[in-house]
Amino acid sequence: MATESESATDMGMGLALALGALATIGAGLMFIGAPDIDAAWGFAAAVVFSSLAVVGVHLYWG
């Protein structure tokens, strides 16, 4: 039987995986657009989404 803490753990894991995937896409964009402004936007996306993934894990796994 699922309890509230187990569903919160699943939500935290899903949130971390989704935001981690977006951070990986941002890092890929940073690698592909290396000499241009696209690299800066890729870096910004990677930092923002990875930070949100950590915050999501702490909120839902706390």
N, C-alpha and C positions, 0 to 999 in steps of 0.2 A: 504494500500500500504506500502510495506516494505521500510524503508530508510536505509542508510548505517549504522547509529548508532544501529538500531535494529539488523541487521545481525551481527555486531561486538559484540553485547551483547550475541546473541545466540552462537557465536563462543567462547566467553569467558566462558560462562556457560558450554559448552561442554568440553572445555579444562580443566576447573576446576574439572568437574565430572570425566573425564578420569584419570587425574593425582591424584585426590583424591582416586579413586579406586586402583590405583597402590600403593599409600601410605598405604592404608588399607591392601593390600596384603603383603607389606613389614612389617607392624606391626604384622600381623599374623605369618609371618615367624620368626619374632623376638620372639614371644610368643612360637611357636612350638619348635624352636631350642635353647631353653633357655641356657643350660650350654655350648654350643659349639660355634664355630666361626660363625655358621649360624645365630646366634642371632645378631652378630655384623653386618653381611651383611644385615639382615632384618632391623636393626636400621638405617643403612646408606641409604637403599632404602627408608624407610619411611621419613627420614629427607629430602633427595634430592627431592623426588616427591612431598612432601607437600610444600616445598619451591618453586618449579616450579609451583605448582598450584596457590600459592599466586601471583607470578610474572605474570603468565598468566592472572589472574583476573585483576591485575592492568594495564597490557598492553592493554587488549581488552575492559575493562569497563571504562577506564580513560576518 
